[in-house]
Amino acid sequence: MSEEKYIQIPKMLAVLAHDGDYHYIDRLGNSHARPLALYYLREALRDFNALKRSPPDDMHGDAKKLMHEVNDAFLEVEIENIKNLQSTQELREVLSLICAKALAKTSRFIEVSEKGQKVEQGEGE
């Protein structure tokens, strides 16, 4: 498995988790079968497209930037790669990698003060 194969799906999932809602990442990460993983990807893509059409005014700037970096053509290739995985073990490994990358990307949307308390966007700037 090449790590470079999965760049766009983690970006998409990170954008969907811009507000701290990780359910897309969690559902995909807990998928134990290819059909279920593809189903959750379809659901995530539907909501990603809706978010792309109408992003909220208070969406974090880094999340907006990342949203526009998602390459639809390569996203399709990554989904096709998942569809072609043969073993459950390989599927679990790929999904774990994708979800870990997505969670790593969401960390840039979390703003924390020096005391470790969450700070609302725009506060303290």
ZAVOTI-183698 format. One record per atom (N, C-alpha, C, O): residue in three letters; chain; atom name; x, y, z. Coordinates in nm, 3 decimals, always signed. Each point is the difference from the previous one (the first is absolute). Layout:
# ZAVOTI-183698
ala, A, CA, X, Y, Z
...
This chain:
# ZAVOTI-183698
met, A, N, +0.085, -0.118, +0.000
met, A, CA, -0.085, +0.118, +0.000
met, A, C, +0.088, +0.123, +0.000
met, A, O, +0.091, +0.013, +0.082
ser, A, N, -0.118, +0.075, -0.173
ser, A, CA, +0.076, +0.125, -0.007
ser, A, C, -0.075, +0.110, +0.074
ser, A, O, -0.118, +0.024, -0.023
glu, A, N, +0.190, +0.041, +0.113
glu, A, CA, -0.061, +0.107, +0.078
glu, A, C, -0.049, +0.114, -0.089
glu, A, O, -0.096, +0.068, +0.034
glu, A, N, +0.162, -0.048, -0.148
glu, A, CA, -0.037, +0.108, -0.091
glu, A, C, -0.135, -0.023, -0.067
glu, A, O, -0.059, +0.092, -0.056
lys, A, N, +0.010, -0.214, +0.063
lys, A, CA, -0.127, -0.030, -0.064
lys, A, C, -0.118, +0.071, +0.067
lys, A, O, -0.104, +0.019, -0.063
tyr, A, N, +0.119, +0.019, +0.187
tyr, A, CA, -0.114, +0.053, +0.074
tyr, A, C, +0.033, +0.139, +0.056
tyr, A, O, +0.051, +0.014, +0.111
ile, A, N, -0.082, +0.086, -0.191
ile, A, CA, +0.023, +0.140, +0.037
ile, A, C, -0.132, +0.076, +0.001
ile, A, O, -0.025, +0.079, +0.091
gln, A, N, -0.057, -0.102, -0.190
gln, A, CA, -0.123, +0.079, -0.016
gln, A, C, -0.110, -0.038, +0.099
gln, A, O, -0.069, +0.087, +0.052
ile, A, N, +0.052, -0.216, -0.025
ile, A, CA, -0.104, -0.042, +0.095
ile, A, C, +0.028, +0.057, +0.139
ile, A, O, -0.092, +0.052, +0.063
pro, A, N, +0.215, -0.058, -0.012
pro, A, CA, +0.025, +0.062, +0.131
pro, A, C, -0.029, +0.150, +0.002
pro, A, O, -0.050, +0.053, +0.099
lys, A, N, +0.084, +0.016, -0.210
lys, A, CA, -0.032, +0.143, -0.007
lys, A, C, -0.151, +0.023, +0.010
lys, A, O, -0.045, +0.085, +0.076
met, A, N, -0.031, -0.163, -0.153
met, A, CA, -0.145, +0.015, +0.002
met, A, C, -0.056, -0.026, +0.140
met, A, O, -0.084, +0.076, +0.049
leu, A, N, +0.130, -0.184, +0.014
leu, A, CA, -0.048, -0.033, +0.135
leu, A, C, +0.039, +0.107, +0.101
leu, A, O, -0.078, +0.032, +0.090
ala, A, N, +0.196, +0.024, -0.104
ala, A, CA, +0.045, +0.106, +0.091
ala, A, C, -0.089, +0.122, -0.013
ala, A, O, -0.036, +0.062, +0.100
val, A, N, +0.001, -0.027, -0.221
val, A, CA, -0.089, +0.115, -0.022
val, A, C, -0.135, -0.025, +0.066
val, A, O, -0.056, +0.089, +0.064
leu, A, N, +0.004, -0.210, -0.078
leu, A, CA, -0.129, -0.032, +0.061
leu, A, C, +0.007, +0.006, +0.152
leu, A, O, -0.102, +0.020, +0.066
ala, A, N, +0.221, -0.037, -0.010
ala, A, CA, +0.016, +0.004, +0.146
ala, A, C, +0.047, +0.138, +0.048
ala, A, O, +0.048, +0.013, +0.112
his, A, N, -0.061, +0.088, -0.197
his, A, CA, +0.050, +0.133, +0.032
his, A, C, -0.059, +0.057, +0.128
his, A, O, +0.064, +0.081, +0.067
asp, A, N, -0.183, -0.123, -0.033
asp, A, CA, -0.068, +0.055, +0.118
asp, A, C, +0.007, -0.094, +0.121
asp, A, O, -0.070, +0.020, +0.099
gly, A, N, +0.154, -0.123, -0.108
gly, A, CA, +0.015, -0.092, +0.112
gly, A, C, -0.088, -0.123, -0.007
gly, A, O, +0.001, -0.082, +0.092
asp, A, N, -0.078, +0.068, -0.198
asp, A, CA, -0.087, -0.117, -0.016
asp, A, C, +0.076, -0.106, -0.080
asp, A, O, +0.020, +0.014, -0.120
tyr, A, N, +0.022, -0.120, +0.189
tyr, A, CA, +0.086, -0.102, -0.060
tyr, A, C, -0.076, -0.123, -0.046
tyr, A, O, +0.062, -0.103, -0.026
his, A, N, -0.194, +0.109, +0.015
his, A, CA, -0.075, -0.122, -0.027
his, A, C, +0.032, -0.062, -0.137
his, A, O, -0.005, -0.122, -0.013
tyr, A, N, +0.038, +0.203, -0.087
tyr, A, CA, +0.037, -0.058, -0.130
tyr, A, C, +0.129, -0.081, +0.013
tyr, A, O, +0.011, -0.111, -0.053
ile, A, N, +0.085, +0.167, +0.123
ile, A, CA, +0.129, -0.068, +0.021
ile, A, C, -0.022, -0.127, +0.082
ile, A, O, +0.054, -0.106, -0.033
asp, A, N, -0.132, +0.116, +0.139
asp, A, CA, -0.025, -0.116, +0.086
asp, A, C, -0.072, -0.112, -0.074
asp, A, O, +0.036, -0.117, +0.013
arg, A, N, -0.138, +0.152, -0.089
arg, A, CA, -0.075, -0.103, -0.072
arg, A, C, +0.088, -0.071, -0.102
arg, A, O, -0.002, -0.123, -0.009
leu, A, N, +0.078, +0.200, -0.066
leu, A, CA, +0.088, -0.063, -0.098
leu, A, C, +0.106, -0.085, +0.070
leu, A, O, +0.029, -0.111, -0.044
gly, A, N, +0.027, +0.162, +0.150
gly, A, CA, +0.103, -0.073, +0.073
gly, A, C, -0.049, -0.127, +0.063
gly, A, O, +0.078, -0.092, +0.024
asn, A, N, -0.206, +0.084, +0.005
asn, A, CA, -0.058, -0.119, +0.062
asn, A, C, -0.064, -0.096, -0.101
asn, A, O, -0.061, -0.099, +0.039
ser, A, N, +0.074, +0.130, -0.167
ser, A, CA, -0.057, -0.087, -0.103
ser, A, C, +0.081, -0.129, -0.010
ser, A, O, +0.122, +0.003, -0.011
his, A, N, -0.192, -0.116, +0.014
his, A, CA, +0.068, -0.129, -0.004
his, A, C, -0.016, -0.071, -0.134
his, A, O, +0.050, -0.110, -0.020
ala, A, N, -0.122, +0.175, -0.071
ala, A, CA, -0.021, -0.061, -0.130
ala, A, C, +0.004, +0.108, -0.108
ala, A, O, -0.038, +0.115, +0.024
arg, A, N, +0.083, -0.152, -0.140
arg, A, CA, +0.013, +0.094, -0.111
arg, A, C, -0.132, +0.067, -0.036
arg, A, O, -0.002, +0.122, -0.017
pro, A, N, -0.110, -0.195, +0.006
pro, A, CA, -0.127, +0.067, -0.034
pro, A, C, -0.039, +0.107, +0.103
pro, A, O, -0.052, +0.106, -0.036
leu, A, N, +0.078, -0.133, +0.163
leu, A, CA, -0.032, +0.097, +0.104
leu, A, C, +0.092, +0.122, -0.011
leu, A, O, -0.046, +0.114, +0.015
ala, A, N, +0.173, -0.136, -0.040
ala, A, CA, +0.094, +0.112, -0.016
ala, A, C, -0.041, +0.087, -0.119
ala, A, O, +0.003, +0.123, +0.010
leu, A, N, -0.041, -0.184, -0.120
leu, A, CA, -0.043, +0.075, -0.117
leu, A, C, -0.129, +0.076, +0.027
leu, A, O, -0.018, +0.112, -0.048
tyr, A, N, -0.071, -0.172, +0.125
tyr, A, CA, -0.124, +0.067, +0.038
tyr, A, C, +0.031, +0.127, +0.082
tyr, A, O, -0.057, +0.106, -0.027
tyr, A, N, +0.145, -0.118, +0.126
tyr, A, CA, +0.035, +0.116, +0.082
tyr, A, C, +0.075, +0.106, -0.080
tyr, A, O, -0.015, +0.119, +0.026
leu, A, N, +0.094, -0.161, -0.122
leu, A, CA, +0.065, +0.097, -0.086
leu, A, C, -0.102, +0.074, -0.085
leu, A, O, +0.011, +0.121, -0.020
arg, A, N, -0.111, -0.191, -0.029
arg, A, CA, -0.106, +0.064, -0.077
arg, A, C, -0.073, +0.104, +0.084
arg, A, O, -0.025, +0.112, -0.046
glu, A, N, -0.008, -0.149, +0.169
glu, A, CA, -0.069, +0.095, +0.089
glu, A, C, +0.089, +0.123, +0.028
glu, A, O, -0.049, +0.113, +0.000
ala, A, N, +0.177, -0.136, +0.022
ala, A, CA, +0.092, +0.110, +0.026
ala, A, C, +0.012, +0.091, -0.123
ala, A, O, +0.002, +0.122, +0.013
leu, A, N, +0.005, -0.181, -0.130
leu, A, CA, +0.009, +0.079, -0.122
leu, A, C, -0.124, +0.084, -0.024
leu, A, O, +0.010, +0.114, -0.045
arg, A, N, -0.125, -0.168, +0.074
arg, A, CA, -0.123, +0.079, -0.014
arg, A, C, +0.006, +0.124, +0.087
arg, A, O, -0.031, +0.111, -0.046
asp, A, N, +0.070, -0.129, +0.172
asp, A, CA, +0.006, +0.113, +0.091
asp, A, C, +0.116, +0.094, -0.033
asp, A, O, -0.011, +0.121, +0.020
phe, A, N, +0.120, -0.176, -0.070
phe, A, CA, +0.112, +0.084, -0.042
phe, A, C, -0.042, +0.091, -0.116
phe, A, O, +0.032, +0.119, -0.001
asn, A, N, -0.104, -0.175, -0.096
asn, A, CA, -0.046, +0.080, -0.113
asn, A, C, -0.096, +0.109, +0.046
asn, A, O, +0.006, +0.113, -0.050
ala, A, N, -0.093, -0.144, +0.143
ala, A, CA, -0.093, +0.100, +0.053
ala, A, C, +0.077, +0.109, +0.074
ala, A, O, -0.031, +0.118, -0.014
leu, A, N, +0.131, -0.156, +0.091
leu, A, CA, +0.081, +0.097, +0.073
leu, A, C, +0.078, +0.088, -0.096
leu, A, O, +0.015, +0.120, +0.023
lys, A, N, +0.034, -0.179, -0.130
lys, A, CA, +0.074, +0.074, -0.100
lys, A, C, -0.089, +0.104, -0.070
lys, A, O, +0.046, +0.110, -0.031
arg, A, N, -0.172, -0.146, +0.007
arg, A, CA, -0.094, +0.093, -0.062
arg, A, C, -0.036, +0.116, +0.091
arg, A, O, -0.016, +0.113, -0.046
ser, A, N, +0.005, -0.141, +0.176
ser, A, CA, -0.042, +0.102, +0.096
ser, A, C, +0.079, -0.010, +0.129
ser, A, O, -0.052, -0.047, +0.102
pro, A, N, +0.178, +0.091, -0.104
pro, A, CA, +0.079, -0.006, +0.124
pro, A, C, -0.053, +0.101, +0.102
pro, A, O, -0.041, +0.109, -0.038
pro, A, N, +0.042, -0.144, +0.166
pro, A, CA, -0.047, +0.095, +0.101
pro, A, C, +0.095, +0.119, +0.010
pro, A, O, +0.120, -0.013, -0.023
asp, A, N, -0.175, +0.128, +0.057
asp, A, CA, +0.080, +0.122, +0.012
asp, A, C, +0.109, -0.013, +0.104
asp, A, O, +0.108, +0.058, -0.015
asp, A, N, -0.135, -0.135, +0.121
asp, A, CA, +0.098, -0.012, +0.108
asp, A, C, +0.095, -0.119, -0.017
asp, A, O, +0.067, -0.039, +0.096
met, A, N, -0.062, -0.018, -0.215
met, A, CA, +0.089, -0.113, -0.025
met, A, C, +0.145, +0.046, +0.011
met, A, O, +0.036, +0.106, -0.052
his, A, N, +0.046, -0.184, +0.119
his, A, CA, +0.141, +0.031, +0.020
his, A, C, +0.067, +0.020, -0.136
his, A, O, -0.026, -0.075, -0.094
gly, A, N, +0.110, +0.175, +0.084
gly, A, CA, +0.067, +0.031, -0.126
gly, A, C, +0.083, -0.115, -0.056
gly, A, O, +0.002, -0.022, -0.121
asp, A, N, +0.066, -0.051, +0.209
asp, A, CA, +0.079, -0.115, -0.046
asp, A, C, -0.090, -0.110, -0.056
asp, A, O, +0.038, -0.071, -0.093
ala, A, N, -0.157, +0.056, +0.149
ala, A, CA, -0.093, -0.101, -0.050
ala, A, C, -0.052, +0.040, -0.138
ala, A, O, -0.013, -0.084, -0.088
lys, A, N, -0.015, +0.213, +0.070
lys, A, CA, -0.044, +0.046, -0.133
lys, A, C, +0.110, -0.022, -0.103
lys, A, O, -0.027, -0.045, -0.112
lys, A, N, +0.149, +0.075, +0.149
lys, A, CA, +0.112, -0.018, -0.092
lys, A, C, +0.015, -0.148, -0.036
lys, A, O, +0.017, -0.035, -0.117
leu, A, N, -0.023, -0.052, +0.218
leu, A, CA, +0.013, -0.143, -0.023
leu, A, C, -0.114, -0.053, -0.087
leu, A, O, +0.021, -0.088, -0.083
met, A, N, -0.140, +0.142, +0.102
met, A, CA, -0.117, -0.042, -0.078
met, A, C, +0.025, +0.023, -0.149
met, A, O, -0.038, -0.083, -0.083
his, A, N, +0.102, +0.194, +0.049
his, A, CA, +0.026, +0.031, -0.141
his, A, C, +0.120, -0.075, -0.055
his, A, O, +0.022, -0.001, -0.121
glu, A, N, +0.057, -0.061, +0.209
glu, A, CA, +0.115, -0.080, -0.044
glu, A, C, -0.039, -0.142, -0.039
glu, A, O, +0.078, -0.070, -0.064
val, A, N, -0.197, +0.027, +0.102
val, A, CA, -0.043, -0.137, -0.031
val, A, C, -0.018, -0.012, -0.151
val, A, O, -0.079, +0.072, -0.061
asn, A, N, +0.153, -0.164, +0.002
asn, A, CA, -0.003, -0.023, -0.144
asn, A, C, -0.099, -0.112, -0.030
asn, A, O, +0.023, -0.116, +0.035
asp, A, N, -0.133, +0.152, -0.099
asp, A, CA, -0.108, -0.097, -0.026
asp, A, C, +0.046, -0.119, -0.084
asp, A, O, -0.044, -0.113, +0.024
ala, A, N, +0.129, +0.137, -0.121
ala, A, CA, +0.045, -0.110, -0.086
ala, A, C, +0.082, -0.101, +0.081
ala, A, O, -0.020, -0.121, -0.015
phe, A, N, +0.110, +0.169, +0.099
phe, A, CA, +0.080, -0.091, +0.081
phe, A, C, -0.084, -0.063, +0.111
phe, A, O, +0.028, -0.112, +0.044
leu, A, N, -0.130, +0.182, +0.001
leu, A, CA, -0.092, -0.056, +0.099
leu, A, C, -0.066, -0.125, -0.057
leu, A, O, -0.013, -0.101, +0.069
glu, A, N, -0.029, +0.108, -0.193
glu, A, CA, -0.060, -0.117, -0.066
glu, A, C, +0.098, -0.116, -0.010
glu, A, O, -0.037, -0.116, +0.018
val, A, N, +0.163, +0.147, -0.047
val, A, CA, +0.103, -0.104, -0.009
val, A, C, +0.017, -0.068, +0.135
val, A, O, +0.011, -0.122, +0.007
glu, A, N, -0.008, +0.200, +0.100
glu, A, CA, +0.017, -0.057, +0.134
glu, A, C, -0.118, -0.089, +0.037
glu, A, O, +0.018, -0.105, +0.061
ile, A, N, -0.138, +0.148, -0.097
ile, A, CA, -0.119, -0.082, +0.028
ile, A, C, +0.007, -0.131, -0.079
ile, A, O, -0.034, -0.107, +0.051
glu, A, N, +0.078, +0.117, -0.175
glu, A, CA, +0.017, -0.120, -0.082
glu, A, C, +0.104, -0.093, +0.061
glu, A, O, -0.017, -0.122, -0.003
asn, A, N, +0.125, +0.179, +0.059
asn, A, CA, +0.103, -0.082, +0.067
asn, A, C, -0.061, -0.077, +0.117
asn, A, O, +0.032, -0.117, +0.021
ile, A, N, -0.118, +0.183, +0.056
ile, A, CA, -0.066, -0.068, +0.113
ile, A, C, -0.091, -0.110, -0.052
ile, A, O, -0.004, -0.109, +0.056
lys, A, N, -0.069, +0.139, -0.162
lys, A, CA, -0.091, -0.101, -0.058
lys, A, C, +0.076, -0.125, -0.043
lys, A, O, -0.055, -0.111, +0.006
asn, A, N, +0.179, +0.127, -0.048
asn, A, CA, +0.078, -0.112, -0.051
asn, A, C, +0.081, -0.075, +0.105
asn, A, O, +0.068, -0.097, -0.033
leu, A, N, -0.075, +0.138, +0.158
leu, A, CA, +0.073, -0.070, +0.106
leu, A, C, -0.056, -0.141, +0.014
leu, A, O, -0.122, -0.019, -0.001
gln, A, N, +0.209, -0.079, +0.014
gln, A, CA, -0.044, -0.139, +0.002
gln, A, C, -0.024, -0.057, +0.139
gln, A, O, -0.095, -0.076, +0.020
ser, A, N, +0.178, +0.112, +0.076
ser, A, CA, -0.012, -0.064, +0.131
ser, A, C, -0.056, +0.099, +0.105
ser, A, O, +0.015, +0.121, -0.011
thr, A, N, -0.077, -0.179, +0.111
thr, A, CA, -0.051, +0.080, +0.111
thr, A, C, +0.114, +0.066, +0.075
thr, A, O, -0.013, +0.114, +0.046
gln, A, N, +0.123, -0.184, -0.032
gln, A, CA, +0.115, +0.056, +0.070
gln, A, C, +0.053, +0.123, -0.073
gln, A, O, +0.032, +0.102, +0.063
glu, A, N, -0.022, -0.111, -0.194
glu, A, CA, +0.047, +0.114, -0.080
glu, A, C, -0.099, +0.116, +0.009
glu, A, O, +0.040, +0.116, +0.011
leu, A, N, -0.169, -0.146, -0.015
leu, A, CA, -0.102, +0.102, +0.014
leu, A, C, +0.013, +0.073, +0.133
leu, A, O, -0.002, +0.123, +0.004
arg, A, N, +0.017, -0.199, +0.104
arg, A, CA, +0.012, +0.060, +0.134
arg, A, C, +0.124, +0.088, +0.008
arg, A, O, -0.003, +0.108, +0.060
glu, A, N, +0.113, -0.154, -0.119
glu, A, CA, +0.124, +0.078, +0.001
glu, A, C, -0.017, +0.132, -0.075
glu, A, O, +0.041, +0.105, +0.049
val, A, N, -0.100, -0.111, -0.166
val, A, CA, -0.022, +0.120, -0.081
val, A, C, -0.093, +0.097, +0.071
val, A, O, +0.027, +0.120, +0.005
leu, A, N, -0.137, -0.171, +0.049
leu, A, CA, -0.095, +0.088, +0.067
leu, A, C, +0.061, +0.064, +0.125
leu, A, O, -0.026, +0.116, +0.029
ser, A, N, +0.107, -0.193, +0.043
ser, A, CA, +0.068, +0.056, +0.117
ser, A, C, +0.095, +0.112, -0.041
ser, A, O, +0.006, +0.104, +0.066
leu, A, N, +0.067, -0.125, -0.173
leu, A, CA, +0.091, +0.102, -0.050
leu, A, C, -0.076, +0.126, -0.043
leu, A, O, +0.038, +0.111, +0.036
ile, A, N, -0.144, -0.129, -0.111
ile, A, CA, -0.081, +0.113, -0.047
ile, A, C, -0.053, +0.079, +0.118
ile, A, O, +0.009, +0.123, +0.002
cys, A, N, -0.065, -0.192, +0.096
cys, A, CA, -0.060, +0.068, +0.115
cys, A, C, +0.106, +0.069, +0.086
cys, A, O, -0.024, +0.109, +0.052
ala, A, N, +0.140, -0.172, -0.036
ala, A, CA, +0.107, +0.064, +0.075
ala, A, C, +0.047, +0.127, -0.069
ala, A, O, +0.023, +0.102, +0.066
lys, A, N, -0.009, -0.107, -0.197
lys, A, CA, +0.038, +0.120, -0.075
lys, A, C, -0.105, +0.109, +0.014
lys, A, O, +0.033, +0.118, +0.017
ala, A, N, -0.160, -0.156, -0.024
ala, A, CA, -0.108, +0.099, +0.013
ala, A, C, +0.004, +0.066, +0.138
ala, A, O, -0.014, +0.121, +0.011
leu, A, N, +0.032, -0.201, +0.092
leu, A, CA, +0.007, +0.056, +0.136
leu, A, C, +0.120, +0.092, +0.017
leu, A, O, -0.008, +0.102, +0.068
ala, A, N, +0.118, -0.138, -0.129
ala, A, CA, +0.118, +0.085, +0.008
ala, A, C, -0.027, +0.135, -0.067
ala, A, O, +0.043, +0.104, +0.050
lys, A, N, -0.113, -0.107, -0.161
lys, A, CA, -0.032, +0.124, -0.069
lys, A, C, -0.098, +0.087, +0.078
lys, A, O, +0.008, +0.123, -0.006
thr, A, N, -0.100, -0.184, +0.079
thr, A, CA, -0.097, +0.079, +0.076
thr, A, C, +0.064, +0.075, +0.115
thr, A, O, -0.057, +0.096, +0.051
ser, A, N, +0.175, -0.139, -0.010
ser, A, CA, +0.064, +0.066, +0.115
ser, A, C, +0.030, +0.146, -0.030
ser, A, O, +0.012, +0.080, +0.092
arg, A, N, +0.002, -0.045, -0.218
arg, A, CA, +0.028, +0.142, -0.031
arg, A, C, -0.124, +0.088, +0.016
arg, A, O, +0.012, +0.123, -0.001
phe, A, N, -0.129, -0.182, +0.016
phe, A, CA, -0.122, +0.078, +0.018
phe, A, C, -0.030, +0.028, +0.147
phe, A, O, -0.090, +0.077, +0.032
ile, A, N, +0.164, -0.140, +0.057
ile, A, CA, -0.022, +0.016, +0.143
ile, A, C, +0.089, +0.112, +0.050
ile, A, O, +0.123, -0.006, -0.009
glu, A, N, -0.186, +0.107, +0.062
glu, A, CA, +0.076, +0.113, +0.052
glu, A, C, +0.000, -0.008, +0.152
glu, A, O, -0.105, -0.009, +0.063
val, A, N, +0.224, +0.012, -0.006
val, A, CA, +0.015, -0.018, +0.144
val, A, C, +0.079, +0.118, +0.056
val, A, O, +0.098, +0.045, -0.060
ser, A, N, -0.142, +0.005, +0.174
ser, A, CA, +0.073, +0.109, +0.065
ser, A, C, +0.124, -0.056, +0.068
ser, A, O, +0.021, -0.122, +0.003
glu, A, N, +0.061, +0.209, +0.052
glu, A, CA, +0.121, -0.043, +0.068
glu, A, C, -0.031, -0.085, +0.123
glu, A, O, +0.083, -0.081, +0.041
lys, A, N, -0.200, +0.097, +0.018
lys, A, CA, -0.038, -0.076, +0.119
lys, A, C, -0.065, -0.134, -0.037
lys, A, O, -0.039, -0.076, +0.088
gly, A, N, +0.029, +0.048, -0.217
gly, A, CA, -0.054, -0.128, -0.043
gly, A, C, -0.151, -0.004, -0.013
gly, A, O, -0.058, -0.107, -0.019
gln, A, N, -0.007, +0.222, +0.030
gln, A, CA, -0.144, +0.004, -0.014
gln, A, C, -0.035, +0.034, -0.144
gln, A, O, +0.072, +0.076, -0.066
lys, A, N, -0.180, -0.133, +0.018
lys, A, CA, -0.042, +0.026, -0.136
lys, A, C, -0.036, +0.148, -0.013
lys, A, O, -0.066, +0.057, +0.087
val, A, N, +0.109, +0.003, -0.197
val, A, CA, -0.029, +0.140, -0.028
val, A, C, -0.085, +0.004, -0.125
val, A, O, +0.031, -0.067, -0.099
glu, A, N, -0.135, +0.146, +0.102
glu, A, CA, -0.084, +0.012, -0.117
glu, A, C, +0.077, +0.072, -0.111
glu, A, O, +0.087, +0.082, +0.028
gln, A, N, -0.118, -0.113, -0.152
gln, A, CA, +0.068, +0.060, -0.113
gln, A, C, -0.015, +0.152, +0.007
gln, A, O, -0.110, +0.051, +0.020
gly, A, N, +0.221, +0.019, -0.038
gly, A, CA, -0.003, +0.146, +0.002
gly, A, C, +0.029, +0.058, +0.137
gly, A, O, +0.034, +0.118, +0.011
glu, A, N, -0.047, -0.196, +0.093
glu, A, CA, +0.022, +0.046, +0.136
glu, A, C, +0.149, +0.003, +0.029
glu, A, O, +0.071, -0.094, -0.036
gly, A, N, -0.022, +0.197, +0.098
gly, A, CA, +0.139, +0.006, +0.042
gly, A, C, +0.097, +0.034, -0.113
gly, A, O, +0.121, -0.011, +0.018
glu, A, N, -0.173, +0.051, -0.133
glu, A, CA, +0.090, +0.035, -0.113
glu, A, C, +0.036, +0.144, +0.006
glu, A, O, +0.074, +0.049, -0.086
